[in-house]
Amino acid sequence: MKKILIYGAGAIGRGYLAPLLQRHGIGISFVDTNNQLISELKSRKSYTTAVTGPSNYEFVPVSIDNAFLVGEEINVEDFDFVFSCVGPNNCYDLAEDCKRAKVVISCENDMGTVNGLKKLTGNPNIYFGIPDVISSNTAPTELLEKDPLMAVTEQGVLVLEKGDYVLPQEIPQVGANELDMHWMCKLFIHNAPHAIVAYLGWLKGYTYIHEAMADSDINKVVVGSISEITDGVIAAGFAEKNYANNYKEKELKRFCNALLYDTIKRVAREPLRKIAYDNRLVLGLRIALFNGQLPVNTAKGLKAALLYGEENDDEAAYLQNLRSSSSDTEILKKFSGIDHFDPMNRFITEQDLYPFLQTEIK
């Protein structure tokens, strides 16, 4: 039996990957920084995932081999695969372990992590994985009463970069062109509008993505943005027209799925990374321009990201502290690479977000 070590026992690792891989007879172990979670997993060696269906959940029991707290001694060489699901900013902390790994799959929301880890580790057997899924590392109260470790997930699709390794045929391995097309759709048509729902939803005081999507003001902007971006993806030749449009319709349904309990805080976290010049919001804005249209709705989403001030998010707190002494024009230049001479800078900063300002912004 193949054995897999998953770094990150959160939404993707615990909620999605573990039940998927277990279904194919693969042994699962976790590594995480959460002491309480790891203690529970070590003791129980099992938990439950709630997989969303059309109107209810399928409860999937997950059995695990082991769980490790970061810092414990781990014989990485004993595992056939290492999966990284700790976030793009944290995955490079795994470099020493990845040096010793047979195969590493980076399931981070950043394709650049593959080359970054290869350079740090000298390990050529590092590949990209796209977990095209919305998962939550927690669940509503009624489900947590059944299992305090329960996570909620969609069925989803895991798309892996083709490489010199063997996993079950049901988990697709694809060549470079197909991988790029799928990643372009996820990066632009999923990641950017998903973040926009979260930032606008936070401004209006919502807790979950589906609640924000039920708000007509937010829904109008998100539908507008995802259309701007999808048209740009097609115009740029990043994806076939039918594929991109079908992906767009799928995303709008996912964002409205009340069974997912997809939290705004999870989607909106790390705003500085998400407003960076090479990340979803700025890239989404620029790709929309390929279709020759002015991306008003995507610009509103980027402006909303500048206002995100969740107290328990270090990047959000830093961003708002910075805004107390710097203009949004300066912040866009510094973090988003949009110079103050660029007409897009003024276009973004002058967007009217008054209908969304239910949360007090300093």
C-alpha contacts under 8 A as a table, 3 or more apart, distances in Angstrom:
res1	aa1	res2	aa2	distance
1	M	25	G	6.84
1	M	26	I	6.06
1	M	27	G	6.86
2	K	25	G	7.73
2	K	26	I	5.21
2	K	27	G	6.18
2	K	79	F	7.59
2	K	80	D	6.08
3	K	26	I	5.78
3	K	27	G	4.59
3	K	28	I	6.15
3	K	29	S	7.82
3	K	78	D	7.94
3	K	79	F	5.13
3	K	80	D	5.41
3	K	81	F	6.79
4	I	26	I	7.02
4	I	27	G	6.07
4	I	28	I	5.25
4	I	29	S	6.34
4	I	79	F	5.61
4	I	80	D	5.91
4	I	81	F	4.85
4	I	82	V	5.86
4	I	83	F	7.28
5	L	28	I	6.21
5	L	29	S	4.91
5	L	30	F	5.76
5	L	31	V	7.34
5	L	76	V	7.81
5	L	79	F	6.41
5	L	81	F	6.29
5	L	82	V	4.84
5	L	83	F	6.23
6	I	9	A	7.13
6	I	13	G	6.32
6	I	28	I	7.31
6	I	29	S	6.12
6	I	30	F	4.84
6	I	31	V	6.21
6	I	82	V	5.89
6	I	83	F	4.75
6	I	84	S	6.19
6	I	85	C	7.16
7	Y	13	G	7.33
7	Y	30	F	5.89
7	Y	31	V	4.73
7	Y	32	D	6.21
7	Y	82	V	7.38
7	Y	83	F	6.10
7	Y	84	S	5.05
7	Y	85	C	5.73
7	Y	86	V	6.30
8	G	12	I	7.93
8	G	13	G	5.70
8	G	14	R	7.61
8	G	30	F	6.83
8	G	31	V	5.92
8	G	32	D	5.15
8	G	84	S	6.83
8	G	85	C	5.02
8	G	86	V	4.87
9	A	12	I	7.54
9	A	13	G	4.96
9	A	14	R	4.72
9	A	15	G	7.90
9	A	30	F	6.05
9	A	31	V	6.68
9	A	32	D	5.84
9	A	85	C	7.86
10	G	13	G	5.36
10	G	14	R	5.23
10	G	15	G	6.57
10	G	85	C	7.87
10	G	136	S	7.65
10	G	137	N	5.03
11	A	14	R	5.84
11	A	15	G	4.78
11	A	16	Y	6.82
11	A	135	S	5.13
11	A	136	S	4.60
11	A	137	N	3.98
11	A	138	T	7.65
11	A	151	A	6.93
11	A	152	V	7.87
11	A	153	T	7.89
12	I	15	G	5.30
12	I	16	Y	4.97
12	I	17	L	6.05
12	I	85	C	6.58
12	I	131	P	7.58
12	I	135	S	6.11
12	I	136	S	7.64
12	I	137	N	7.71
13	G	16	Y	5.88
13	G	17	L	5.07
13	G	18	A	6.13
13	G	85	C	6.01
14	R	17	L	6.34
14	R	18	A	5.51
14	R	19	P	7.67
14	R	137	N	7.28
14	R	151	A	7.22
15	G	18	A	6.84
15	G	19	P	7.29
15	G	49	T	6.10
15	G	135	S	6.08
15	G	136	S	6.65
15	G	137	N	6.13
15	G	150	M	7.99
15	G	151	A	5.03
15	G	152	V	6.09
15	G	153	T	5.91
16	Y	19	P	5.99
16	Y	20	L	6.32
16	Y	133	V	7.80
16	Y	135	S	6.61
16	Y	153	T	6.09
16	Y	154	E	7.76
16	Y	155	Q	7.98
17	L	20	L	5.13
17	L	21	L	5.99
18	A	21	L	5.33
18	A	22	Q	5.90
18	A	28	I	6.49
18	A	62	V	7.20
19	P	22	Q	5.10
19	P	23	R	6.20
19	P	49	T	7.35
19	P	60	V	7.20
19	P	61	P	7.78
19	P	62	V	5.85
20	L	23	R	5.40
20	L	24	H	7.21
21	L	24	H	5.36
21	L	25	G	6.91
21	L	26	I	5.63
21	L	27	G	7.91
21	L	28	I	7.84
22	Q	25	G	5.09
22	Q	26	I	4.95
22	Q	27	G	6.45
22	Q	28	I	7.05
22	Q	62	V	7.22
22	Q	63	S	7.81
23	R	26	I	7.34
24	H	168	P	6.85
27	G	64	I	6.64
27	G	65	D	6.29
28	I	63	S	7.65
28	I	64	I	5.01
28	I	65	D	5.65
28	I	66	N	7.23
29	S	64	I	5.83
29	S	65	D	5.41
29	S	66	N	4.71
29	S	67	A	5.39
29	S	68	F	7.80
30	F	66	N	6.56
30	F	67	A	4.62
30	F	68	F	6.08
31	V	38	I	7.72
31	V	67	A	5.85
31	V	68	F	4.68
31	V	69	L	5.67
31	V	70	V	6.14
32	D	35	N	7.71
32	D	38	I	6.79
32	D	68	F	6.63
32	D	69	L	5.37
32	D	70	V	5.65
33	T	38	I	7.93
33	T	69	L	5.74
33	T	70	V	5.35
34	N	37	L	5.39
34	N	38	I	6.18
34	N	69	L	7.22
35	N	38	I	5.26
35	N	39	S	6.08
35	N	69	L	6.47
36	Q	39	S	5.15
36	Q	40	E	6.26
37	L	40	E	5.20
37	L	41	L	6.20
37	L	149	L	7.87
38	I	41	L	5.02
38	I	42	K	5.96
38	I	67	A	5.85
38	I	68	F	6.40
38	I	69	L	6.21
39	S	42	K	5.15
39	S	43	S	6.13
39	S	67	A	7.93
40	E	43	S	5.16
40	E	44	R	5.97
40	E	45	K	7.94
41	L	44	R	5.24
41	L	45	K	5.18
41	L	46	S	6.45
41	L	47	Y	7.63
41	L	64	I	8.00
41	L	66	N	7.56
41	L	67	A	6.16
42	K	45	K	5.50
42	K	66	N	6.04
42	K	67	A	5.36
42	K	68	F	7.81
44	R	47	Y	7.54
45	K	63	S	5.86
45	K	64	I	5.15
45	K	65	D	6.58
45	K	66	N	6.76
46	S	61	P	7.11
46	S	62	V	5.41
46	S	63	S	4.36
46	S	64	I	5.77
47	Y	61	P	5.97
47	Y	62	V	5.42
47	Y	63	S	6.83
47	Y	147	D	7.06
47	Y	149	L	5.99
47	Y	150	M	6.42
48	T	59	F	6.48
48	T	60	V	5.57
48	T	61	P	4.48
48	T	62	V	5.74
48	T	147	D	6.69
48	T	149	L	6.95
48	T	150	M	5.10
48	T	151	A	7.03
49	T	59	F	5.82
49	T	60	V	5.16
49	T	61	P	6.41
49	T	62	V	7.17
49	T	150	M	5.36
49	T	151	A	4.98
49	T	152	V	5.82
49	T	153	T	7.24
50	A	57	Y	5.63
50	A	58	E	5.66
50	A	59	F	4.66
50	A	60	V	6.25
50	A	150	M	6.95
50	A	151	A	6.15
50	A	152	V	4.73
50	A	153	T	6.30
51	V	57	Y	5.33
51	V	58	E	5.05
51	V	59	F	6.30
51	V	60	V	7.16
51	V	152	V	5.97
51	V	153	T	5.02
51	V	154	E	5.42
51	V	155	Q	6.38
52	T	55	S	7.54
52	T	56	N	6.05
52	T	57	Y	4.64
52	T	58	E	6.42
52	T	152	V	7.31
52	T	153	T	6.23
52	T	154	E	5.21
52	T	155	Q	7.04
52	T	259	L	6.36
52	T	260	L	6.94
53	G	56	N	5.29
53	G	57	Y	5.60
53	G	58	E	6.96
53	G	154	E	7.64
55	S	259	L	7.81
56	N	259	L	7.27
57	Y	259	L	7.85
64	I	67	A	7.82
68	F	72	E	6.34
68	F	74	I	7.71
69	L	72	E	5.73
75	N	78	D	5.69
75	N	79	F	7.82
76	V	79	F	5.73
76	V	82	V	7.94
76	V	97	D	6.54
76	V	100	R	6.34
76	V	101	A	5.78
77	E	80	D	7.61
77	E	100	R	6.00
77	E	101	A	5.62
77	E	102	K	6.64
79	F	82	V	7.11
79	F	101	A	7.48
79	F	102	K	7.43
80	D	101	A	7.82
80	D	102	K	6.06
80	D	103	V	6.67
81	F	101	A	7.01
81	F	102	K	6.28
81	F	103	V	4.93
81	F	104	V	5.83
81	F	105	I	7.35
82	V	98	C	7.61
82	V	101	A	6.61
82	V	102	K	7.81
82	V	103	V	6.21
82	V	104	V	4.72
82	V	105	I	6.22
83	F	104	V	5.85
83	F	105	I	4.82
83	F	106	S	6.00
83	F	107	C	6.73
84	S	91	C	6.68
84	S	104	V	7.40
84	S	105	I	6.29
84	S	106	S	4.94
84	S	107	C	5.66
84	S	108	E	6.75
85	C	91	C	7.64
85	C	106	S	7.03
85	C	107	C	5.50
85	C	108	E	5.71
86	V	90	N	5.90
86	V	91	C	5.85
86	V	108	E	7.19
87	G	90	N	5.39
87	G	91	C	6.06
87	G	108	E	5.66
87	G	109	N	7.12
88	P	91	C	5.50
88	P	92	Y	7.77
88	P	108	E	5.60
88	P	109	N	6.50
88	P	110	D	6.30
88	P	113	T	6.69
89	N	92	Y	7.16
90	N	93	D	5.66
90	N	94	L	7.75
91	C	94	L	5.56
91	C	95	A	7.60
91	C	108	E	7.92
91	C	113	T	7.64
92	Y	95	A	5.40
92	Y	116	G	7.73
92	Y	117	L	6.44
92	Y	120	L	7.88
93	D	96	E	7.63
94	L	97	D	5.49
94	L	98	C	6.03
95	A	98	C	4.96
95	A	99	K	6.17
95	A	117	L	6.55
95	A	120	L	6.35
95	A	121	T	5.74
96	E	99	K	5.31
96	E	100	R	7.19
96	E	121	T	6.97
97	D	100	R	5.52
97	D	101	A	6.48
98	C	101	A	4.90
98	C	104	V	6.76
98	C	117	L	7.92
98	C	121	T	6.56
98	C	123	N	7.35
99	K	121	T	4.88
99	K	122	G	6.78
99	K	123	N	5.73
101	A	104	V	6.52
102	K	125	N	6.99
103	V	125	N	5.14
103	V	126	I	5.98
103	V	127	Y	7.89
103	V	165	Y	7.55
104	V	125	N	6.32
104	V	126	I	4.61
104	V	127	Y	6.24
105	I	126	I	5.86
105	I	127	Y	4.93
105	I	128	F	5.61
105	I	129	G	5.90
106	S	113	T	6.99
106	S	114	V	6.44
106	S	126	I	7.22
106	S	127	Y	6.15
106	S	128	F	5.01
106	S	129	G	5.67
107	C	128	F	6.33
107	C	129	G	4.68
107	C	130	I	5.82
107	C	131	P	6.56
108	E	111	M	7.30
108	E	113	T	7.22
108	E	129	G	7.59
108	E	130	I	7.76
109	N	130	I	7.82
109	N	187	L	7.96
110	D	113	T	5.85
111	M	114	V	6.10
111	M	128	F	6.52
112	G	115	N	5.72
112	G	116	G	6.22
113	T	116	G	4.83
113	T	117	L	5.91
114	V	117	L	5.36
114	V	118	K	6.20
114	V	126	I	6.16
114	V	127	Y	6.10
114	V	128	F	6.21
115	N	118	K	4.95
115	N	119	K	6.14
116	G	119	K	5.33
116	G	120	L	6.34
117	L	120	L	5.04
117	L	121	T	5.90
117	L	122	G	7.94
117	L	123	N	7.92
117	L	126	I	7.51
118	K	121	T	5.31
118	K	122	G	5.29
118	K	123	N	5.45
118	K	124	P	5.99
118	K	126	I	6.59
119	K	122	G	5.64
119	K	123	N	7.89
123	N	126	I	6.71
125	N	163	G	7.93
125	N	164	D	7.73
127	Y	160	L	7.60
127	Y	161	E	5.88
127	Y	162	K	7.88
127	Y	163	G	7.24
128	F	160	L	6.17
128	F	161	E	5.39
129	G	158	L	6.98
129	G	159	V	5.80
129	G	160	L	4.46
129	G	161	E	6.18
130	I	158	L	5.69
130	I	159	V	5.03
130	I	160	L	6.27
130	I	183	W	7.17
131	P	156	G	7.19
131	P	157	V	6.05
131	P	158	L	4.47
131	P	159	V	6.43
132	D	156	G	5.66
132	D	157	V	5.16
132	D	158	L	5.98
132	D	159	V	7.48
132	D	186	K	7.21
133	V	153	T	7.37
133	V	154	E	6.11
133	V	155	Q	7.22
133	V	156	G	4.43
133	V	157	V	6.43
133	V	158	L	7.99
134	I	153	T	6.10
134	I	154	E	6.06
134	I	156	G	7.37
134	I	254	R	7.81
134	I	260	L	7.57
134	I	262	D	7.52
135	S	151	A	7.53
135	S	152	V	5.73
135	S	153	T	4.16
135	S	154	E	6.45
135	S	260	L	7.05
135	S	262	D	7.08
136	S	139	A	7.03
136	S	151	A	5.84
136	S	152	V	5.22
136	S	153	T	6.27
136	S	260	L	7.07
136	S	261	Y	7.05
136	S	262	D	5.84
136	S	263	T	7.51
137	N	150	M	7.57
137	N	151	A	4.85
137	N	152	V	6.75
138	T	144	L	7.81
138	T	149	L	7.30
138	T	150	M	6.17
138	T	151	A	4.77
138	T	152	V	6.59
139	A	143	L	6.01
139	A	144	L	6.00
139	A	150	M	6.25
139	A	151	A	5.62
139	A	152	V	5.92
139	A	261	Y	6.69
140	P	143	L	5.54
140	P	144	L	6.30
140	P	261	Y	6.94
141	T	144	L	5.04
141	T	145	E	6.18
142	E	145	E	5.32
142	E	146	K	7.01
143	L	146	K	5.21
143	L	147	D	6.57
143	L	148	P	7.86
143	L	150	M	7.01
144	L	147	D	4.84
144	L	148	P	4.47
144	L	149	L	6.94
144	L	150	M	6.01
145	E	148	P	6.22
146	K	150	M	7.93
147	D	150	M	5.30
152	V	260	L	6.10
152	V	261	Y	7.63
153	T	156	G	7.90
153	T	260	L	6.47
154	E	260	L	7.43
158	L	171	I	6.42
158	L	172	P	7.12
159	V	171	I	6.89
159	V	172	P	5.52
159	V	173	Q	6.22
159	V	174	V	7.17
159	V	179	L	7.53
160	L	171	I	7.52
160	L	172	P	6.16
160	L	173	Q	4.67
160	L	174	V	6.29
160	L	179	L	7.62
161	E	173	Q	5.45
161	E	174	V	5.48
161	E	175	G	6.45
161	E	176	A	7.22
161	E	179	L	6.49
162	K	173	Q	4.71
162	K	174	V	5.10
162	K	175	G	5.61
162	K	176	A	7.82
163	G	173	Q	7.80
167	L	171	I	7.00
168	P	171	I	5.78
169	Q	172	P	6.34
174	V	178	E	6.08
174	V	179	L	5.95
175	G	178	E	5.71
175	G	179	L	6.04
176	A	179	L	5.07
176	A	180	D	6.00
177	N	180	D	5.19
177	N	181	M	6.29
178	E	181	M	5.11
178	E	182	H	6.20
179	L	182	H	5.25
179	L	183	W	6.06
180	D	183	W	5.02
180	D	184	M	5.97
180	D	238	F	7.96
181	M	184	M	5.15
181	M	185	C	6.34
181	M	238	F	5.97
181	M	239	A	5.44
182	H	185	C	5.25
182	H	186	K	6.22
183	W	186	K	5.01
183	W	187	L	5.81
184	M	187	L	5.14
184	M	188	F	5.92
184	M	189	I	7.75
184	M	233	V	7.72
184	M	238	F	6.52
184	M	239	A	7.49
185	C	188	F	5.37
185	C	189	I	5.09
185	C	190	H	6.72
185	C	233	V	7.67
185	C	239	A	7.31
185	C	244	A	6.69
185	C	247	Y	7.19
186	K	189	I	5.61
186	K	190	H	4.78
186	K	191	N	6.06
187	L	190	H	5.97
187	L	191	N	5.03
187	L	192	A	6.79
187	L	280	R	6.11
188	F	191	N	5.76
188	F	192	A	5.45
188	F	193	P	7.70
188	F	229	I	6.63
188	F	230	T	7.62
188	F	233	V	7.68
188	F	280	R	6.17
188	F	283	L	7.45
188	F	284	G	5.57
189	I	192	A	6.33
189	I	193	P	6.53
189	I	226	I	6.06
189	I	229	I	6.43
189	I	230	T	6.11
189	I	247	Y	7.35
189	I	248	K	6.23
189	I	251	E	7.54
190	H	193	P	5.89
190	H	194	H	5.85
190	H	248	K	7.80
190	H	251	E	6.31
191	N	194	H	5.20
191	N	195	A	6.17
191	N	280	R	6.11
192	A	195	A	5.30
192	A	196	I	6.33
192	A	280	R	4.91
192	A	281	L	5.28
192	A	284	G	6.19
193	P	196	I	4.84
193	P	197	V	6.23
193	P	222	V	6.03
193	P	225	S	6.52
193	P	226	I	5.84
193	P	298	T	7.86
193	P	301	G	8.00
194	H	197	V	5.30
194	H	198	A	6.49
194	H	255	F	7.28
194	H	267	V	7.18
195	A	198	A	5.02
195	A	199	Y	6.24
195	A	267	V	6.02
195	A	268	A	5.87
195	A	281	L	7.92
195	A	301	G	7.82
196	I	199	Y	5.23
196	I	200	L	6.09
196	I	222	V	6.79
196	I	298	T	7.67
196	I	301	G	4.72
196	I	302	L	7.30
196	I	304	A	7.54
196	I	305	A	7.52
197	V	200	L	5.44
197	V	201	G	5.74
197	V	209	I	6.57
197	V	212	A	6.54
197	V	213	M	6.94
197	V	218	I	6.88
197	V	219	N	7.97
197	V	222	V	6.41
197	V	301	G	7.84
198	A	201	G	4.94
198	A	202	W	6.00
198	A	209	I	6.32
198	A	212	A	7.55
198	A	264	I	4.90
198	A	265	K	7.44
198	A	267	V	6.07
198	A	268	A	5.45
199	Y	202	W	5.16
199	Y	203	L	6.41
199	Y	264	I	7.64
199	Y	268	A	6.15
199	Y	301	G	6.94
199	Y	304	A	5.58
199	Y	305	A	5.49
199	Y	308	Y	6.36
200	L	203	L	5.14
200	L	204	K	6.53
200	L	212	A	7.66
200	L	218	I	6.54
200	L	301	G	6.95
200	L	304	A	6.02
200	L	305	A	7.99
200	L	356	F	6.51
201	G	204	K	5.17
201	G	205	G	6.24
201	G	206	Y	5.29
201	G	207	T	7.60
201	G	208	Y	7.91
201	G	209	I	7.15
201	G	211	E	7.95
201	G	212	A	4.95
201	G	218	I	7.28
201	G	264	I	7.00
202	W	205	G	4.96
202	W	206	Y	5.69
202	W	207	T	7.35
202	W	264	I	6.68
202	W	265	K	7.96
202	W	308	Y	7.29
202	W	359	T	7.34
203	L	206	Y	7.80
203	L	304	A	7.65
203	L	307	L	7.96
203	L	308	Y	7.46
203	L	356	F	5.78
203	L	357	L	5.41
203	L	358	Q	5.75
203	L	359	T	4.94
204	K	356	F	5.47
204	K	357	L	6.01
204	K	358	Q	4.54
204	K	359	T	5.80
205	G	358	Q	6.38
205	G	359	T	5.97
206	Y	209	I	7.76
206	Y	211	E	6.40
206	Y	212	A	6.11
206	Y	264	I	7.44
207	T	211	E	7.19
207	T	212	A	8.00
207	T	263	T	5.92
207	T	264	I	5.66
207	T	265	K	7.59
208	Y	211	E	5.36
208	Y	212	A	6.61
208	Y	261	Y	6.02
208	Y	262	D	5.50
208	Y	263	T	4.41
208	Y	264	I	5.18
209	I	212	A	5.17
209	I	213	M	6.29
209	I	255	F	6.35
209	I	256	C	7.24
209	I	261	Y	7.40
209	I	262	D	5.61
209	I	263	T	5.99
209	I	264	I	5.65
210	H	213	M	5.03
210	H	214	A	6.35
210	H	255	F	5.85
210	H	256	C	4.54
210	H	257	N	5.96
210	H	258	A	5.42
210	H	261	Y	7.45
210	H	262	D	7.35
211	E	214	A	5.23
211	E	215	D	6.89
211	E	256	C	7.80
211	E	258	A	7.76
212	A	215	D	5.34
212	A	218	I	6.49
212	A	219	N	7.48
213	M	216	S	7.33
213	M	218	I	6.21
213	M	219	N	5.06
213	M	255	F	6.85
213	M	256	C	5.95
214	A	218	I	7.82
214	A	219	N	6.66
214	A	256	C	7.37
215	D	218	I	5.46
215	D	219	N	5.95
216	S	219	N	4.99
216	S	220	K	6.04
217	D	220	K	5.42
217	D	221	V	6.69
217	D	355	P	7.49
217	D	356	F	7.75
218	I	221	V	5.28
218	I	222	V	6.19
218	I	356	F	7.92
219	N	222	V	5.15
219	N	223	V	6.00
220	K	223	V	5.35
220	K	224	G	6.07
221	V	224	G	5.02
221	V	225	S	5.99
221	V	297	N	5.20
221	V	298	T	7.73
221	V	300	K	7.75
222	V	225	S	5.01
222	V	226	I	6.04
222	V	297	N	7.07
222	V	298	T	7.96
223	V	226	I	5.35
223	V	227	S	6.18
223	V	252	L	7.58
224	G	227	S	5.25
224	G	228	E	6.21
224	G	297	N	5.72
224	G	298	T	7.78
225	S	228	E	5.02
225	S	229	I	6.13
225	S	295	P	7.10
225	S	296	V	7.70
225	S	297	N	4.83
225	S	298	T	4.84
226	I	229	I	5.13
226	I	230	T	5.91
226	I	248	K	6.84
226	I	298	T	7.99
227	S	230	T	5.11
227	S	231	D	6.05
227	S	248	K	7.61
228	E	231	D	5.45
228	E	232	G	6.32
228	E	288	A	5.25
228	E	293	Q	7.58
228	E	295	P	6.11
228	E	297	N	7.89
228	E	298	T	7.56
229	I	232	G	4.98
229	I	233	V	6.18
229	I	284	G	5.93
229	I	285	L	7.30
229	I	287	I	6.28
229	I	288	A	4.64
229	I	298	T	7.98
230	T	233	V	5.05
230	T	234	I	6.32
230	T	244	A	6.35
230	T	245	N	6.85
230	T	248	K	6.88
230	T	288	A	7.48
231	D	234	I	5.21
231	D	235	A	6.11
231	D	288	A	6.77
231	D	291	N	6.19
232	G	235	A	4.96
232	G	236	A	5.97
232	G	287	I	5.06
232	G	288	A	4.28
232	G	289	L	6.44
232	G	290	F	5.03
232	G	291	N	4.95
233	V	236	A	5.22
233	V	237	G	6.35
233	V	238	F	5.39
233	V	239	A	6.34
233	V	244	A	7.51
233	V	287	I	6.31
233	V	288	A	7.28
233	V	290	F	7.76
234	I	237	G	5.16
234	I	238	F	6.08
234	I	239	A	5.63
234	I	240	E	6.32
234	I	241	K	5.64
234	I	244	A	6.93
235	A	238	F	7.77
235	A	290	F	5.97
235	A	291	N	5.60
236	A	287	I	7.36
236	A	290	F	6.05
236	A	291	N	7.80
237	G	240	E	7.07
239	A	243	Y	6.65
239	A	244	A	5.95
240	E	243	Y	5.31
240	E	244	A	6.09
241	K	244	A	5.29
241	K	245	N	6.11
242	N	245	N	5.22
242	N	246	N	5.99
243	Y	246	N	5.30
243	Y	247	Y	6.12
244	A	247	Y	5.00
244	A	248	K	6.22
245	N	248	K	4.98
245	N	249	E	6.40
246	N	249	E	5.23
246	N	250	K	6.21
247	Y	250	K	5.10
247	Y	251	E	6.22
248	K	251	E	5.17
248	K	252	L	6.46
249	E	252	L	5.33
249	E	253	K	6.54
250	K	253	K	5.34
250	K	254	R	6.30
251	E	254	R	4.97
251	E	255	F	6.19
252	L	255	F	5.29
252	L	256	C	6.59
253	K	256	C	5.28
253	K	257	N	6.46
254	R	257	N	5.20
257	N	260	L	5.90
257	N	261	Y	7.95
258	A	261	Y	6.00
262	D	266	R	7.55
262	D	267	V	7.82
263	T	266	R	5.41
263	T	267	V	6.63
264	I	267	V	5.26
264	I	268	A	5.89
265	K	268	A	5.20
265	K	269	R	5.80
265	K	310	E	7.69
266	R	269	R	5.55
268	A	271	P	6.41
268	A	308	Y	7.97
269	R	313	D	6.46
269	R	315	E	7.76
269	R	316	A	7.57
270	E	273	R	5.66
270	E	274	K	6.66
270	E	313	D	7.01
270	E	314	D	7.63
270	E	315	E	5.37
270	E	316	A	6.71
271	P	274	K	4.93
271	P	275	I	6.15
271	P	305	A	6.47
271	P	306	L	7.73
271	P	308	Y	7.31
271	P	315	E	6.27
271	P	316	A	6.13
272	L	275	I	5.32
272	L	276	A	6.24
272	L	315	E	6.18
272	L	316	A	7.47
272	L	319	L	7.24
272	L	335	F	7.03
273	R	276	A	5.26
273	R	279	N	6.96
274	K	279	N	5.54
274	K	280	R	6.06
274	K	281	L	6.37
275	I	279	N	6.40
275	I	280	R	7.25
275	I	281	L	5.76
275	I	282	V	6.21
275	I	302	L	7.06
275	I	305	A	7.23
275	I	335	F	6.76
275	I	336	S	5.70
276	A	279	N	5.27
276	A	280	R	7.97
276	A	281	L	7.78
276	A	282	V	6.78
276	A	335	F	5.26
276	A	336	S	4.47
276	A	337	G	7.35
277	Y	282	V	5.60
277	Y	283	L	6.90
277	Y	335	F	6.71
277	Y	336	S	4.16
277	Y	337	G	5.20
277	Y	338	I	7.60
278	D	282	V	6.91
278	D	283	L	6.24
278	D	336	S	7.84
279	N	282	V	6.16
279	N	283	L	5.84
280	R	283	L	5.24
280	R	284	G	5.60
281	L	284	G	4.93
281	L	285	L	6.13
281	L	298	T	7.48
281	L	301	G	7.68
281	L	302	L	6.09
282	V	285	L	5.03
282	V	286	R	6.23
282	V	302	L	7.47
282	V	336	S	6.70
283	L	286	R	5.05
283	L	287	I	5.95
284	G	287	I	5.18
284	G	288	A	6.17
284	G	298	T	7.24
285	L	288	A	5.33
285	L	289	L	6.80
285	L	295	P	6.45
285	L	298	T	5.92
285	L	299	A	6.72
286	R	289	L	5.28
286	R	290	F	7.19
287	I	290	F	5.42
287	I	291	N	7.88
288	A	291	N	6.00
288	A	292	G	7.61
288	A	293	Q	6.85
288	A	294	L	7.61
288	A	295	P	6.10
289	L	292	G	5.17
289	L	293	Q	5.58
289	L	294	L	6.45
289	L	295	P	6.87
290	F	293	Q	7.56
295	P	298	T	5.47
295	P	299	A	6.17
296	V	299	A	5.15
296	V	300	K	6.35
296	V	351	Q	7.97
297	N	300	K	5.07
297	N	301	G	6.50
298	T	301	G	5.04
298	T	302	L	6.41
299	A	302	L	5.09
299	A	303	K	6.18
299	A	347	F	7.37
299	A	348	I	5.12
299	A	351	Q	7.13
300	K	303	K	5.08
300	K	304	A	6.13
300	K	348	I	6.74
300	K	351	Q	5.80
300	K	352	D	7.53
300	K	353	L	7.11
301	G	304	A	5.02
301	G	305	A	6.31
302	L	305	A	5.06
302	L	306	L	6.68
302	L	348	I	7.06
303	K	306	L	5.30
303	K	307	L	6.96
303	K	348	I	5.91
303	K	349	T	6.23
303	K	351	Q	6.94
304	A	307	L	5.23
304	A	308	Y	6.66
304	A	353	L	7.40
305	A	308	Y	5.27
306	L	319	L	7.40
306	L	320	Q	7.99
306	L	328	D	7.33
307	L	320	Q	7.15
307	L	361	I	7.03
308	Y	316	A	5.99
308	Y	319	L	8.00
308	Y	320	Q	7.53
309	G	313	D	7.75
309	G	316	A	4.93
309	G	317	A	5.81
309	G	319	L	7.52
309	G	320	Q	6.02
309	G	361	I	7.83
310	E	313	D	5.60
310	E	316	A	5.89
310	E	317	A	6.79
311	E	314	D	7.46
311	E	316	A	7.09
311	E	317	A	5.92
312	N	317	A	7.61
313	D	316	A	5.22
313	D	317	A	6.18
314	D	317	A	5.16
314	D	318	Y	6.15
315	E	318	Y	5.04
315	E	319	L	6.01
316	A	319	L	5.00
316	A	320	Q	6.22
317	A	320	Q	5.28
317	A	321	N	6.14
318	Y	321	N	5.06
318	Y	322	L	6.09
319	L	322	L	5.04
319	L	323	R	6.25
320	Q	323	R	4.91
320	Q	324	S	6.50
321	N	324	S	5.31
321	N	325	S	7.36
322	L	325	S	5.62
322	L	326	S	5.84
323	R	326	S	4.88
323	R	327	S	6.07
323	R	328	D	6.81
323	R	331	I	7.70
324	S	327	S	7.97
324	S	362	K	7.88
326	S	330	E	6.23
326	S	331	I	6.85
327	S	330	E	5.23
327	S	331	I	6.41
328	D	331	I	4.91
328	D	332	L	6.06
328	D	349	T	6.53
329	T	332	L	5.32
329	T	333	K	6.40
329	T	340	H	6.06
329	T	345	N	6.31
329	T	346	R	7.28
329	T	349	T	6.75
330	E	333	K	5.08
330	E	334	K	6.16
330	E	340	H	7.11
331	I	334	K	5.05
331	I	335	F	5.93
331	I	336	S	7.45
332	L	335	F	5.51
332	L	336	S	4.82
332	L	337	G	6.40
332	L	338	I	5.56
332	L	339	D	7.21
332	L	340	H	7.94
332	L	345	N	6.92
333	K	336	S	5.72
333	K	337	G	4.87
333	K	338	I	4.67
333	K	339	D	4.68
333	K	340	H	6.31
333	K	345	N	7.96
334	K	337	G	6.06
334	K	338	I	7.79
338	I	342	D	6.27
338	I	344	M	7.18
338	I	345	N	5.94
339	D	342	D	5.19
339	D	345	N	6.71
340	H	343	P	7.62
340	H	345	N	5.79
340	H	346	R	7.41
341	F	345	N	7.45
342	D	345	N	5.60
342	D	346	R	7.52
343	P	346	R	5.55
343	P	347	F	6.22
344	M	347	F	4.74
344	M	348	I	6.06
345	N	348	I	5.38
345	N	349	T	6.30
346	R	349	T	5.18
346	R	350	E	5.94
347	F	350	E	5.59
347	F	351	Q	6.68
348	I	351	Q	5.57
352	D	355	P	7.94
353	L	356	F	5.50
353	L	357	L	6.56
354	Y	357	L	5.32
355	P	358	Q	7.97
357	L	360	E	6.93
357	L	361	I	7.73
